[in-house]
Amino acid sequence: PRKFRYHVLCGPTGCGKTRLLSALASVGAQVLDLEDLARHRGSLIGDIPGVAQPTQKWFDSQLVERLRRFDPALPIWVESESKKIGEIQVPSALLETMHGARLFSLSAPMAERVALWREDYGHFERDLDAMMGRLRFLRPLIGGEEFGRWETLVAERRAPELFQRLMEAHYDPAYARSIAKNYPLIDKASQVELSRLDRESLLEAARQLHPEP
């Protein structure tokens, strides 16, 4: 991994990082989608319904194979990740190189982020009780009062409001702490403001980030 240089997409959950990676691949950029290799969206609720995560050995082998296809003269676009994606461990050599890479900080309106969550986590919107089963592990971190707010929204089946509250009360603060710790150059990141997270808007953003030669 240290033979390459990386362009790292940073941004809070739901801001379209994974979808922008896909758009970048569509316009010809070199893209490494670690969550796709790990078959996981990278959070406590990131399991993909009906899809099991691969073994660590399979993930490592596929990662090596992907890297072998890349041109070291060109940057590799990748999403900021923590040490683990579900049960998969990201190699330290890759993470260390990413932490010193060029950063791109994404932002998007909350309404767009909630809409994205409703698409990606539609299975939880249809079964909010199952989602709360996962989220119960966060109660010691966020406190009983905040957790009680989540339970009320679940009981009233107000999924969009629950999603927004989860991002505002837990995921956004957690992201801010993690990014400050792992990406010390975040203050120098290039800003990418995404007003929409639909396919065409992301393709346009990808073309601006990766213009044709």
C-alpha positions in Angstrom: 0.0 0.0 0.0 2.9 2.4 0.6 3.8 2.4 -3.0 0.8 4.5 -3.9 -0.6 7.9 -3.1 -4.2 8.3 -2.0 -6.9 10.9 -2.3 -9.1 10.2 0.8 -12.8 11.2 1.0 -13.8 12.3 4.4 -17.1 13.3 5.8 -19.8 12.3 8.3 -22.0 9.3 7.7 -24.7 9.7 5.0 -22.9 12.4 3.1 -22.3 10.3 0.0 -18.7 9.1 0.3 -19.3 5.6 -1.0 -21.6 6.8 -3.8 -19.0 9.4 -4.8 -16.4 6.7 -5.0 -18.7 4.8 -7.4 -19.1 8.0 -9.5 -15.4 8.5 -9.6 -14.9 5.0 -10.9 -17.5 5.7 -13.6 -15.4 8.7 -14.8 -12.2 6.7 -15.0 -10.5 7.4 -11.6 -8.6 4.7 -9.7 -10.9 3.7 -6.9 -10.4 1.4 -3.9 -13.7 0.6 -2.2 -12.8 -1.0 1.0 -16.4 -1.4 2.2 -17.3 -3.2 -0.9 -14.4 -5.6 -0.4 -15.4 -6.0 3.3 -19.1 -6.4 2.4 -20.0 -4.0 5.2 -21.0 -0.3 5.5 -18.5 0.3 8.3 -20.7 1.1 11.3 -22.6 -0.7 14.1 -25.6 -1.0 11.8 -23.5 -1.5 8.7 -24.3 -5.2 8.0 -25.7 -5.7 4.5 -28.9 -7.9 4.6 -28.3 -11.3 3.2 -24.6 -10.8 2.7 -21.9 -12.3 4.9 -18.6 -10.7 5.4 -15.6 -12.5 3.8 -12.8 -14.0 5.8 -9.8 -11.8 6.7 -7.6 -13.8 4.4 -10.0 -13.4 1.4 -10.2 -9.6 2.1 -6.4 -9.3 2.2 -6.0 -11.3 -0.9 -8.5 -9.3 -2.8 -7.0 -6.0 -1.6 -3.6 -7.1 -2.9 -5.1 -8.1 -6.2 -6.8 -4.7 -6.5 -3.6 -2.8 -5.7 -1.7 -4.8 -8.4 -4.1 -3.4 -11.0 -3.4 0.2 -10.2 -0.9 2.6 -11.8 1.4 4.0 -9.1 1.7 7.2 -11.1 -1.9 8.0 -10.5 -3.8 8.6 -7.2 -6.1 6.1 -5.7 -9.4 7.4 -4.4 -10.5 5.8 -1.2 -12.9 6.5 1.7 -11.6 7.3 5.2 -12.1 4.2 7.3 -11.4 3.2 10.9 -9.2 0.2 11.8 -12.1 -2.3 11.4 -14.9 -2.5 8.8 -17.3 -4.8 10.6 -15.2 -7.8 11.6 -12.5 -7.1 8.9 -9.2 -5.5 9.9 -7.8 -2.9 7.6 -4.0 -3.4 7.1 -2.0 -0.9 9.2 0.3 -0.1 6.3 -2.7 1.1 4.2 -4.2 3.1 7.1 -0.9 4.8 7.9 -0.4 5.9 4.3 -4.0 7.1 4.1 -3.6 9.2 7.3 -1.0 11.3 5.6 -2.7 11.5 2.2 -4.5 14.4 0.5 -7.9 14.8 2.0 -11.3 15.9 0.5 -13.9 16.8 3.1 -17.5 16.2 1.9 -20.6 17.9 3.2 -24.3 17.6 2.3 -27.6 18.9 3.5 -29.2 16.9 6.3 -32.3 16.3 4.2 -30.1 14.6 1.6 -28.3 12.6 4.2 -31.5 11.3 5.7 -32.8 10.4 2.3 -29.6 8.4 1.6 -30.0 6.6 4.9 -33.6 5.7 4.1 -32.3 4.1 0.9 -29.2 2.3 2.4 -31.0 1.3 5.6 -34.5 0.7 4.3 -34.5 -2.7 6.0 -34.1 -0.9 9.3 -36.8 1.6 8.5 -39.1 -1.4 8.0 -38.0 -2.9 11.3 -37.0 -0.2 13.7 -37.1 -2.5 16.6 -34.2 -4.6 15.0 -32.3 -1.4 14.6 -32.7 -0.5 18.2 -31.4 -3.9 19.1 -28.1 -2.9 17.5 -28.1 0.6 18.9 -28.6 -0.6 22.5 -24.8 -1.0 22.7 -24.5 2.8 22.4 -26.5 3.6 25.5 -23.5 3.8 27.8 -21.9 6.3 25.4 -24.9 8.6 24.7 -26.7 8.3 28.0 -30.2 7.3 29.0 -31.9 10.6 28.2 -30.8 10.6 24.6 -31.4 6.9 24.2 -34.9 7.5 25.5 -35.5 10.0 22.7 -34.5 7.3 20.2 -36.9 4.9 21.8 -39.8 7.4 21.6 -39.1 7.9 17.9 -39.1 4.2 17.3 -42.3 3.7 19.2 -43.9 6.4 17.1 -42.4 4.9 13.9 -40.8 8.3 13.0 -37.9 6.8 11.0 -36.7 9.9 9.2 -36.5 11.9 12.5 -34.8 9.0 14.2 -32.2 8.8 11.4 -31.5 12.6 11.7 -31.3 12.4 15.5 -28.8 9.4 15.3 -26.6 11.4 13.0 -26.8 14.6 15.0 -26.5 13.1 18.5 -24.0 10.2 17.9 -22.6 9.7 14.4 -21.5 13.3 13.7 -19.8 13.9 17.0 -18.1 10.4 16.8 -16.9 11.2 13.3 -15.5 14.5 14.4 -13.5 12.9 17.2 -12.2 10.1 15.0 -11.2 12.3 12.1 -9.3 14.7 14.3 -7.4 11.8 15.8 -6.6 9.8 12.7 -6.3 12.5 10.0 -4.3 15.4 11.5 -4.3 17.2 8.1 -8.1 17.5 8.0 -7.9 21.2 8.5 -6.1 21.4 5.1 -8.7 19.2 3.3 -10.2 20.4 0.0 -13.9 21.2 0.6 -16.5 19.4 -1.5 -20.0 20.7 -1.0 -22.7 18.4 -2.4 -26.1 20.0 -2.6 -27.6 16.8 -3.9 -26.7 13.1 -3.6 -28.5 11.8 -6.7 -26.4 9.9 -9.3 -26.2 12.8 -11.8 -25.1 15.3 -9.2 -22.4 12.9 -7.9 -21.2 12.2 -11.4 -20.8 16.0 -12.0 -18.9 16.3 -8.7 -16.7 13.3 -9.8 -15.9 15.0 -13.1 -14.8 18.1 -11.3 -12.5 16.1 -9.0 -11.2 13.9 -11.8 -11.4 15.8 -15.1 -10.5 14.0 -18.3 -6.9 14.5 -19.5 
